[in-house]
Amino acid sequence: VQLVESGGGLVQPGGSLTLSCAASGRIFTIDSMAWYRRAPGKQRELVARIARIGWTNYVDSVKGRFTISRDDAKNTVTLQMNNLNPEDTAVYYCYVDVVNPEGLMHDYWGQGTQVTVSS
């Protein structure tokens, strides 16, 4: 299974970015999908997660500003980020729980995409 992320970049405070992650390969179905981030000098943290049934949860610092969504027909997960601030600067990683055709579950990580919020 391969994950391809896109959408990172440089944005001014108050701006918006959309991150996308597409999964491909031997996929029967995908259970949960999520975005994590690692800021300089900090541990990796869960930003947002969406279950197959659509249930979502967010870290408190992004509630009301970020929205996670998924398209199961395309095996993609998207993170819409609004009203960005410098504390959102980090490398963002896509994460998926894949069930393969044999019924086995395995998790996969994207390569990471840099988001920098600066004026």
Secondary structure, DSSP 4 states (H G I P E B T S, - for coil): -EEEEE--EEE-TT--EEEEEEEESS-SEEEEEEEEEE-TTS--EEEEEE-TTS-EEE-GGGTTTEEEEEETTTTEEEEEE-S--GGG-EEEEEEEEEE-TTS-EEEEE---EEEEE--
